[in-house]
């Protein structure tokens, strides 16, 4: 027997076991345990031998491999050193952005069909622009092989508005557009620059002037001037050969900054992408981009679907989607010739689908004594009174708001707008999921005509703090209290249990009802606070759906008796 077995080896019965503990400094890079606590073990399994010498040899090999993986993970997440801001770098960014603007104009000016799809939504010459009203621009109904007079005038008007905007930013010293361009260029070069330092603003000013000149050149093209699109600039140092060009991204994690620049994701989405990268590094040993193969992708899929990881297929698919997005971006950045991996698998296998509340379930819910004159017999789960729970459920059902958005409402968030009773969902009251979550939602007539709710609503006028005081003042927070209250009520009322039957089912139900009565997707998104996807026109329209329009949509629903 060896004098000393490796750290982490123990004897269970007659068979040796090995445990490899995750170092504290990289523990956050590993998936959390099922109960939500940080992971502790990178490896914990039997060595499948009773021989101490064989156990020692196997353990040393496994420990060595994990030590290498740990170091690779440290390296992949270690921030790159800042690159100094030089005249050559600023000149490269100026030339790169000027070419990008003029090349984009080339691509869209000579393709009227594609241009027409854009201008039907964003023509500034038509009534309804940024007003929330549908834009019907007859200028772009007929698309030929070149621009007609009216179409040319419409495009020129758009360019004039862009030029006015960037000139205004430049005159005021607003450098946001220049900084975005600088971040994108540096990500493509694989360098990190501190654009927050005071000296950087001089360079950003040069970049902003280059952007203004490029858009002025686009406007000059509208007047018939022949303005050539410049060639792609060479990275700093390429022209002289005296300075090495910045090293291009070599690993998948190096593509992340450009992905963030292009997609501008919320912090939660960025964290999810970083988690997927950590899993990628763990499963594949994080190869260089040029070394990624189809076998690498297969290895990652096997890792995600391994029962030891305890991922559902949908969660595994989400992780794979982030990796796939980064690889596709690497292709666009010309870092690899093509995306070599196949990360597809059936994400619905073993997954259950959330359904709207059925008529029978709603009847069960509203026949419970919580919604009768026997309401006081309902227990005070989590310290929440039956009245608060009843009001919260009615608001959740009739607005489609997330239960946390309702639970954190303040008395001042119930307001009158143009004769309509509305609730304001804002980040001032607590946590909101996305920027689109901040919204004003009208209460439908069906809820306001509910006699019990009307009396309760009138009683809240005396409050000056939270609308649901019992859900505040705890360590858990109002959202967690509300979720646990609803879980207890479901059991009490005989409603289905499980995660798919939680508060989110109310949102799903309302979206289904809105669709059934013919309410368009834009209005439904505005009511529920979903981010609109698709064309720029649809996103603009959704952002400008009016409160009266939402009220009309909600009043079309044949609400169940509550």
C-alpha positions as CSV (number, residue, x, y, z in Angstrom):
1,X,0.0,0.0,0.0
2,X,1.4,3.4,-0.9
3,X,2.6,5.6,2.1
4,X,0.1,8.3,1.2
5,X,-2.8,8.3,-1.2
6,X,-3.6,11.5,-3.2
7,X,-5.8,14.1,-1.5
8,X,-9.5,13.3,-2.0
9,X,-9.1,9.6,-2.2
10,X,-11.1,7.6,0.4
11,X,-12.1,4.0,1.0
12,X,-15.8,3.2,0.9
13,X,-16.3,-0.4,1.8
14,X,-13.6,-2.1,-0.2
15,X,-13.6,0.3,-3.2
16,X,-11.7,3.5,-3.4
17,X,-13.5,6.8,-4.2
18,X,-12.1,10.2,-5.4
19,X,-13.4,13.6,-4.7
20,X,-12.0,16.7,-6.5
21,X,-13.1,19.9,-4.9
22,X,-13.6,23.1,-7.0
23,X,-11.2,25.9,-6.0
24,X,-12.9,28.9,-4.4
25,X,-11.7,31.4,-7.1
26,X,-13.5,29.6,-9.9
27,X,-16.5,28.2,-8.1
28,X,-18.8,30.8,-9.7
29,X,-18.0,29.4,-13.1
30,X,-19.7,26.0,-12.4
31,X,-23.4,25.4,-12.5
32,X,-25.2,25.7,-9.2
33,X,-26.6,22.6,-7.5
34,X,-30.2,21.6,-7.8
35,X,-31.1,23.4,-4.6
36,X,-29.5,26.6,-5.8
37,X,-26.3,26.6,-3.7
38,X,-22.8,26.9,-5.3
39,X,-21.3,23.7,-6.6
40,X,-18.5,22.2,-4.4
41,X,-17.3,19.1,-6.3
42,X,-15.9,19.0,-9.8
43,X,-15.5,15.2,-9.7
44,X,-16.9,12.7,-7.2
45,X,-17.0,9.1,-8.2
46,X,-15.7,5.6,-7.6
47,X,-12.2,4.7,-8.9
48,X,-13.6,1.1,-9.4
49,X,-10.7,-0.6,-7.8
50,X,-9.9,-2.1,-4.4
51,X,-6.1,-2.0,-5.1
52,X,-4.5,1.0,-3.4
53,X,-1.7,1.3,-6.0
54,X,-4.1,1.2,-8.9
55,X,-6.4,3.7,-7.1
56,X,-3.4,6.0,-6.6
57,X,-2.5,5.9,-10.2
58,X,-6.0,6.6,-11.4
59,X,-6.5,9.3,-9.0
60,X,-3.3,11.1,-9.9
61,X,-4.3,11.1,-13.6
62,X,-7.8,12.4,-12.9
63,X,-6.5,15.1,-10.5
64,X,-3.9,16.2,-13.0
65,X,-6.6,16.6,-15.7
66,X,-8.8,18.6,-13.4
67,X,-6.0,20.9,-12.4
68,X,-5.3,21.6,-16.1
69,X,-9.0,22.4,-16.6
70,X,-9.1,24.7,-13.6
71,X,-6.1,26.6,-15.0
72,X,-7.7,26.8,-18.4
73,X,-10.8,28.2,-16.9
74,X,-8.8,30.8,-15.0
75,X,-7.0,31.8,-18.1
76,X,-10.2,32.1,-20.2
77,X,-11.8,34.4,-17.7
78,X,-8.8,36.4,-16.8
79,X,-9.2,40.0,-18.0
80,X,-7.0,41.0,-20.9
81,X,-4.5,43.8,-20.3
82,X,-5.5,47.3,-21.5
83,X,-4.1,48.3,-24.9
84,X,-2.9,51.9,-25.0
85,X,-4.8,54.4,-27.2
86,X,-2.5,55.4,-30.1
87,X,-3.0,57.6,-33.1
88,X,-2.8,54.5,-35.3
89,X,-5.6,52.8,-33.4
90,X,-7.9,55.8,-33.6
91,X,-7.1,56.2,-37.3
92,X,-8.0,52.6,-37.9
93,X,-11.3,52.9,-36.0
94,X,-12.2,56.1,-38.0
95,X,-11.5,54.4,-41.3
96,X,-13.3,51.2,-40.3
97,X,-16.5,53.0,-39.3
98,X,-16.4,55.3,-42.4
99,X,-16.2,52.2,-44.6
100,X,-18.9,50.4,-42.7
101,X,-21.4,53.3,-43.1
102,X,-20.7,53.8,-46.8
103,X,-20.6,50.0,-47.5
104,X,-24.0,49.7,-45.8
105,X,-25.4,52.5,-48.0
106,X,-24.0,50.7,-51.1
107,X,-25.8,47.5,-50.0
108,X,-29.2,49.0,-49.3
109,X,-29.3,51.9,-51.9
110,X,-29.0,49.5,-54.9
111,X,-31.5,47.0,-53.6
112,X,-34.9,48.7,-53.6
113,X,-36.8,45.6,-52.5
114,X,-34.8,45.4,-49.3
115,X,-34.9,49.1,-48.8
116,X,-38.6,49.2,-49.3
117,X,-39.2,46.7,-46.4
118,X,-37.3,49.1,-44.1
119,X,-38.8,52.3,-45.3
120,X,-42.4,51.0,-45.0
121,X,-41.8,51.1,-41.3
122,X,-39.5,54.0,-40.7
123,X,-40.2,56.7,-43.3
124,X,-40.1,60.0,-41.4
125,X,-42.1,61.7,-44.1
126,X,-45.4,60.0,-43.2
127,X,-47.9,60.7,-40.4
128,X,-47.7,58.2,-37.6
129,X,-43.9,58.1,-37.3
130,X,-43.1,57.3,-33.7
131,X,-46.6,58.0,-32.6
132,X,-47.8,54.4,-32.1
133,X,-50.2,54.6,-35.1
134,X,-49.7,52.3,-38.0
135,X,-47.6,53.7,-40.8
136,X,-49.0,53.4,-44.3
137,X,-46.4,54.8,-46.7
138,X,-47.7,54.5,-50.2
139,X,-44.3,55.8,-51.5
140,X,-42.9,52.3,-51.0
141,X,-45.8,50.2,-52.2
142,X,-44.4,49.9,-55.8
143,X,-40.8,48.8,-55.9
144,X,-38.9,48.9,-59.2
145,X,-35.4,48.1,-60.1
146,X,-34.3,51.6,-59.0
147,X,-35.7,54.4,-56.8
148,X,-38.5,56.5,-58.0
149,X,-38.6,60.3,-57.3
150,X,-40.8,60.0,-54.2
151,X,-38.8,57.0,-52.9
152,X,-35.5,58.9,-53.4
153,X,-37.0,61.9,-51.5
154,X,-38.1,59.7,-48.7
155,X,-34.7,58.0,-48.3
156,X,-33.0,61.4,-48.5
157,X,-35.2,62.7,-45.7
158,X,-34.1,59.8,-43.5
159,X,-30.4,60.5,-44.2
160,X,-30.9,64.2,-43.4
161,X,-32.4,63.2,-40.0
162,X,-29.4,60.9,-39.3
163,X,-27.0,63.6,-40.3
164,X,-28.8,66.1,-38.1
165,X,-28.7,63.6,-35.2
166,X,-25.0,62.9,-35.3
167,X,-24.1,66.6,-35.9
168,X,-26.1,67.5,-32.8
169,X,-24.3,64.8,-30.8
170,X,-20.9,66.1,-32.0
171,X,-21.8,69.7,-31.2
172,X,-22.8,68.7,-27.6
173,X,-19.8,66.4,-27.1
174,X,-22.0,63.4,-26.8
175,X,-19.8,60.4,-27.8
176,X,-22.0,57.4,-27.2
177,X,-22.1,56.5,-31.0
178,X,-18.3,56.8,-31.2
179,X,-17.7,54.7,-28.2
180,X,-19.9,51.9,-29.5
181,X,-17.9,52.0,-32.8
182,X,-14.7,51.9,-30.8
183,X,-15.8,48.9,-28.7
184,X,-16.8,46.9,-31.8
185,X,-13.5,47.6,-33.6
186,X,-11.4,46.7,-30.6
187,X,-13.4,43.5,-30.1
188,X,-12.7,42.6,-33.7
189,X,-9.0,43.2,-33.1
190,X,-9.0,41.2,-29.9
191,X,-7.8,44.1,-27.8
192,X,-9.2,45.7,-24.7
193,X,-9.1,49.5,-24.3
194,X,-10.2,51.6,-21.4
195,X,-12.5,54.1,-23.1
196,X,-13.6,55.4,-19.8
197,X,-10.3,57.2,-19.1
198,X,-10.4,61.0,-19.6
199,X,-7.7,61.0,-22.3
200,X,-9.9,58.7,-24.4
201,X,-12.4,61.4,-25.1
202,X,-10.1,63.2,-27.5
203,X,-9.8,60.0,-29.6
204,X,-13.5,59.4,-29.4
205,X,-14.0,62.9,-30.6
206,X,-12.0,62.1,-33.8
207,X,-14.1,59.0,-34.3
208,X,-17.3,61.0,-33.9
209,X,-16.1,63.5,-36.5
210,X,-15.3,60.6,-38.9
211,X,-18.9,59.2,-38.4
212,X,-20.4,62.6,-39.1
213,X,-18.3,62.9,-42.3
214,X,-19.3,59.4,-43.4
215,X,-23.0,60.2,-43.0
216,X,-22.5,63.6,-44.8
217,X,-21.0,61.6,-47.6
218,X,-24.1,59.4,-47.7
219,X,-26.2,62.6,-47.9
220,X,-23.9,63.8,-50.7
221,X,-24.7,60.6,-52.7
222,X,-28.4,61.6,-52.4
223,X,-27.5,64.8,-54.3
224,X,-25.8,62.8,-57.1
225,X,-22.2,63.2,-56.0
226,X,-19.9,60.3,-56.7
227,X,-18.5,59.2,-53.4
228,X,-16.5,56.0,-53.4
229,X,-16.6,53.5,-50.5
230,X,-13.0,53.2,-49.1
231,X,-11.3,49.9,-48.9
232,X,-11.2,48.0,-45.6
233,X,-8.4,49.5,-43.4
234,X,-5.5,47.4,-42.3
235,X,-5.1,46.9,-38.5
236,X,-2.5,49.1,-36.8
237,X,1.1,48.1,-37.6
238,X,0.3,46.2,-40.8
239,X,1.3,49.0,-43.1
240,X,4.8,49.5,-41.7
241,X,5.6,46.1,-40.5
242,X,7.4,47.6,-37.5
243,X,4.5,46.9,-35.1
244,X,2.8,43.5,-34.7
245,X,-0.8,43.6,-35.5
246,X,-3.1,42.9,-32.4
247,X,-3.6,39.2,-31.8
248,X,-7.0,38.0,-33.1
249,X,-9.3,36.2,-30.8
250,X,-8.2,32.6,-30.5
251,X,-10.8,31.0,-28.2
252,X,-14.6,31.1,-28.1
253,X,-14.6,33.3,-25.0
254,X,-12.7,36.0,-26.9
255,X,-15.8,36.5,-29.1
256,X,-18.0,37.4,-26.1
257,X,-17.1,41.2,-26.1
258,X,-18.2,41.6,-29.7
259,X,-21.4,39.6,-29.0
260,X,-22.2,41.9,-26.1
261,X,-21.5,45.0,-28.3
262,X,-23.7,43.8,-31.1
263,X,-26.7,42.4,-29.1
264,X,-26.6,44.7,-26.1
265,X,-28.1,42.0,-23.9
266,X,-29.3,42.6,-20.3
267,X,-27.0,41.6,-17.5
268,X,-29.0,38.4,-16.9
269,X,-28.5,37.3,-20.5
270,X,-24.8,38.1,-20.4
271,X,-24.4,36.0,-17.2
272,X,-26.2,33.1,-18.9
273,X,-23.8,33.3,-21.9
274,X,-20.8,33.3,-19.5
275,X,-22.2,30.3,-17.8
276,X,-22.5,28.5,-21.1
277,X,-18.9,29.4,-21.9
278,X,-17.8,27.9,-18.5
279,X,-19.7,24.7,-19.3
280,X,-18.1,24.7,-22.8
281,X,-14.6,25.0,-21.2
282,X,-15.4,22.3,-18.7
283,X,-16.7,19.8,-21.3
284,X,-14.3,20.5,-24.2
285,X,-11.1,21.7,-22.4
286,X,-11.7,25.0,-24.3
287,X,-9.9,24.4,-27.6
288,X,-8.7,27.2,-29.9
289,X,-11.2,28.3,-32.5
290,X,-9.2,26.8,-35.3
291,X,-9.2,23.4,-33.5
292,X,-13.0,23.2,-32.9
293,X,-14.4,20.3,-34.8
294,X,-17.7,18.4,-35.2
295,X,-16.3,16.0,-32.5
296,X,-15.9,19.0,-30.2
297,X,-19.6,19.8,-30.6
298,X,-20.6,16.2,-30.0
299,X,-18.6,16.1,-26.8
300,X,-20.3,19.2,-25.6
301,X,-23.8,17.8,-26.4
302,X,-22.9,14.6,-24.6
303,X,-21.8,16.6,-21.6
304,X,-25.1,18.7,-21.5
305,X,-27.3,15.6,-21.8
306,X,-25.3,13.6,-19.2
307,X,-27.8,12.8,-16.4
308,X,-25.0,13.8,-13.9
309,X,-25.4,17.4,-15.0
310,X,-29.2,17.3,-14.0
311,X,-30.1,19.6,-16.9
312,X,-33.5,19.4,-18.5
313,X,-33.4,19.3,-22.3
314,X,-34.6,22.8,-22.6
315,X,-32.0,24.1,-20.2
316,X,-29.3,22.2,-22.1
317,X,-30.6,23.6,-25.3
318,X,-30.4,27.2,-23.9
319,X,-26.7,26.6,-23.1
320,X,-26.1,25.1,-26.5
321,X,-27.8,28.1,-28.2
322,X,-25.4,30.6,-26.6
323,X,-22.4,28.6,-27.8
324,X,-23.9,28.3,-31.3
325,X,-24.5,32.1,-31.4
326,X,-20.9,32.8,-30.5
327,X,-19.6,30.4,-33.1
328,X,-21.8,31.9,-35.8
329,X,-20.5,35.4,-34.8
330,X,-16.9,34.0,-35.1
331,X,-17.8,33.2,-38.7
332,X,-19.1,36.7,-39.4
333,X,-15.9,38.1,-37.9
334,X,-13.9,35.9,-40.2
335,X,-12.2,34.1,-37.3
336,X,-13.3,30.7,-38.6
337,X,-14.4,29.7,-42.1
338,X,-17.6,28.0,-40.9
339,X,-19.4,26.8,-37.8
340,X,-18.1,23.2,-37.6
341,X,-20.3,21.9,-34.7
342,X,-23.8,20.5,-34.7
343,X,-25.4,21.2,-31.3
344,X,-29.0,20.2,-32.3
345,X,-31.0,17.8,-30.2
346,X,-34.6,17.4,-29.2
347,X,-35.2,20.0,-26.5
348,X,-38.8,18.9,-25.9
349,X,-37.9,15.3,-24.9
350,X,-39.0,14.9,-21.3
351,X,-40.2,18.5,-21.2
352,X,-43.7,19.5,-20.3
353,X,-45.6,22.4,-21.8
354,X,-47.3,25.1,-19.8
355,X,-51.0,25.3,-20.6
356,X,-53.5,28.1,-19.9
357,X,-55.8,27.6,-16.9
358,X,-58.8,25.5,-18.1
359,X,-62.4,26.5,-17.4
360,X,-62.7,23.8,-14.9
361,X,-59.5,24.9,-13.0
362,X,-60.7,28.5,-13.0
363,X,-64.1,27.4,-11.7
364,X,-62.3,25.5,-8.9
365,X,-60.2,28.5,-8.1
366,X,-63.0,31.0,-7.9
367,X,-65.4,28.7,-6.0
368,X,-62.9,28.4,-3.2
369,X,-63.9,30.2,0.0
370,X,-61.1,32.8,-0.7
371,X,-63.5,34.3,-3.3
372,X,-66.6,34.1,-1.1
373,X,-67.9,35.7,2.1
374,X,-66.0,32.9,4.0
375,X,-62.7,34.5,3.0
376,X,-61.6,35.0,6.6
377,X,-61.4,31.2,7.0
378,X,-58.5,31.0,4.7
379,X,-55.1,30.6,6.5
380,X,-52.5,33.4,6.6
381,X,-49.8,31.7,4.6
382,X,-46.4,33.4,4.9
383,X,-48.2,36.1,7.0
384,X,-50.3,37.3,4.0
385,X,-53.9,38.0,4.7
386,X,-56.6,36.4,2.6
387,X,-57.6,39.9,1.3
388,X,-54.1,40.6,0.1
389,X,-53.9,37.2,-1.6
390,X,-57.3,37.6,-3.3
391,X,-56.4,41.0,-4.6
392,X,-53.0,39.9,-5.9
393,X,-54.6,36.9,-7.8
394,X,-57.2,39.2,-9.4
395,X,-54.6,41.7,-10.5
396,X,-52.3,39.0,-11.8
397,X,-55.1,37.4,-13.8
398,X,-56.6,40.6,-15.2
399,X,-53.2,42.3,-16.2
400,X,-51.0,39.3,-17.1
401,X,-48.3,40.9,-15.0
402,X,-45.6,38.8,-13.4
403,X,-46.5,37.9,-9.8
404,X,-43.4,39.7,-8.5
405,X,-44.4,42.9,-10.4
406,X,-47.8,42.8,-8.6
407,X,-46.4,41.9,-5.2
408,X,-43.9,44.8,-5.2
409,X,-46.5,47.5,-6.2
410,X,-46.8,50.6,-4.1
411,X,-50.1,52.3,-3.3
412,X,-48.9,55.3,-5.5
413,X,-48.6,52.9,-8.5
414,X,-52.4,52.8,-8.8
415,X,-53.3,55.9,-10.7
416,X,-55.9,57.6,-12.9
417,X,-54.8,58.3,-16.5
418,X,-57.3,60.0,-18.8
419,X,-60.2,58.7,-16.8
420,X,-58.8,55.1,-16.7
421,X,-57.5,53.2,-13.7
422,X,-54.0,51.9,-14.3
423,X,-51.1,50.3,-12.5
424,X,-47.6,51.5,-13.1
425,X,-44.9,48.8,-13.1
426,X,-41.5,50.5,-12.7
427,X,-38.0,49.7,-11.4
428,X,-38.6,52.2,-8.7
429,X,-40.9,49.8,-6.9
430,X,-38.5,46.8,-7.2
431,X,-37.1,44.4,-9.7
432,X,-38.2,44.3,-13.3
433,X,-37.0,41.7,-15.8
434,X,-36.3,43.8,-18.8
435,X,-36.6,47.4,-20.0
436,X,-39.9,46.5,-21.6
437,X,-41.2,45.4,-18.3
438,X,-41.6,49.0,-17.2
439,X,-45.1,49.9,-18.4
440,X,-48.5,51.3,-17.5
441,X,-51.3,48.7,-17.7
442,X,-55.0,49.7,-17.5
443,X,-57.4,47.7,-15.3
444,X,-60.3,46.2,-17.4
445,X,-63.9,47.0,-16.6
446,X,-64.6,43.4,-15.5
447,X,-62.2,43.8,-12.6
448,X,-63.3,47.3,-11.6
449,X,-66.9,46.2,-11.6
450,X,-66.1,43.4,-9.2
451,X,-67.8,44.6,-6.0
452,X,-65.3,43.1,-3.6
453,X,-62.3,44.4,-5.6
454,X,-63.8,47.9,-5.8
455,X,-64.1,48.1,-2.0
456,X,-60.5,46.8,-1.6
457,X,-59.2,49.2,-4.1
458,X,-60.8,52.1,-2.3
459,X,-59.3,51.0,1.0
460,X,-55.8,51.2,-0.5
461,X,-56.1,55.0,-1.0
462,X,-55.2,55.3,2.7
463,X,-51.9,53.5,2.2
464,X,-48.7,55.4,1.6
465,X,-46.2,52.5,1.2
466,X,-46.5,49.0,-0.3
467,X,-49.8,48.0,-1.8
468,X,-49.3,44.5,-0.1
469,X,-47.6,45.4,3.2
470,X,-47.4,41.7,4.4
471,X,-45.3,40.8,1.4
472,X,-42.6,43.3,2.4
473,X,-40.1,43.5,5.2
474,X,-38.9,39.9,5.0
475,X,-35.5,38.6,3.9
476,X,-37.2,36.7,1.0
477,X,-38.6,39.7,-0.7
478,X,-42.2,40.3,-2.0
479,X,-41.8,38.1,-5.1
480,X,-40.7,35.1,-3.1
481,X,-43.4,35.6,-0.5
482,X,-46.1,35.8,-3.2
483,X,-44.9,32.7,-5.0
484,X,-44.9,30.7,-1.8
485,X,-48.3,32.0,-0.8
486,X,-49.7,30.9,-4.2
487,X,-48.1,27.5,-3.8
488,X,-49.9,27.1,-0.5
489,X,-53.2,28.3,-2.0
490,X,-53.0,25.9,-4.9
491,X,-52.7,23.0,-2.5
492,X,-55.6,24.4,-0.3
493,X,-57.9,24.9,-3.3
494,X,-57.1,21.5,-4.9
495,X,-55.4,23.0,-7.9
496,X,-52.5,21.3,-9.7
497,X,-49.0,21.5,-8.1
498,X,-45.6,21.8,-9.8
499,X,-43.6,24.5,-11.4
500,X,-45.7,24.6,-14.6
501,X,-48.7,25.5,-12.6
502,X,-47.3,28.5,-10.9
503,X,-47.9,32.2,-11.3
504,X,-46.6,32.4,-14.9
505,X,-49.6,30.4,-16.0
506,X,-51.7,33.5,-15.5
507,X,-49.6,35.3,-18.1
508,X,-49.9,32.4,-20.4
509,X,-53.7,32.4,-19.9
510,X,-54.1,36.1,-20.6
511,X,-51.9,35.9,-23.8
512,X,-54.1,33.0,-25.0
513,X,-57.3,34.9,-24.3
514,X,-56.0,38.0,-26.1
515,X,-55.1,36.0,-29.2
516,X,-58.6,34.3,-29.2
517,X,-60.4,37.6,-29.3
518,X,-58.1,38.8,-32.2
519,X,-55.8,41.2,-30.3
520,X,-52.6,41.7,-32.3
521,X,-49.2,40.6,-30.9
522,X,-47.9,44.2,-30.5
523,X,-50.7,45.1,-28.1
524,X,-50.4,41.8,-26.2
525,X,-46.7,42.5,-25.8
526,X,-47.3,46.0,-24.5
527,X,-49.8,44.7,-21.9
528,X,-47.6,41.9,-20.6
529,X,-44.3,43.7,-20.9
530,X,-42.7,41.3,-23.5
531,X,-39.9,42.6,-25.6
532,X,-41.0,42.9,-29.2
533,X,-39.0,41.0,-31.9
534,X,-38.9,41.3,-35.6
535,X,-38.7,44.4,-37.8
536,X,-37.8,47.9,-36.5
537,X,-41.3,49.0,-37.4
538,X,-42.9,46.4,-35.1
539,X,-40.6,47.3,-32.2
540,X,-41.4,51.0,-32.6
541,X,-45.2,50.3,-32.8
542,X,-45.1,48.1,-29.7
543,X,-43.3,50.7,-27.7
544,X,-46.1,53.2,-28.6
545,X,-49.2,51.2,-28.0
546,X,-51.5,53.5,-26.0
547,X,-53.2,52.8,-22.7
548,X,-56.7,53.2,-24.2
549,X,-55.7,50.7,-26.9
550,X,-54.7,48.2,-24.2
551,X,-57.9,48.9,-22.2
552,X,-60.0,48.2,-25.3
553,X,-58.1,44.9,-25.9
554,X,-58.6,43.7,-22.3
555,X,-62.3,44.6,-22.3
556,X,-62.8,42.3,-25.3
557,X,-62.0,39.2,-23.2
558,X,-65.0,37.2,-21.9
559,X,-63.6,37.0,-18.4
560,X,-64.6,34.2,-16.0
561,X,-66.7,35.0,-13.0
562,X,-64.5,35.8,-10.0
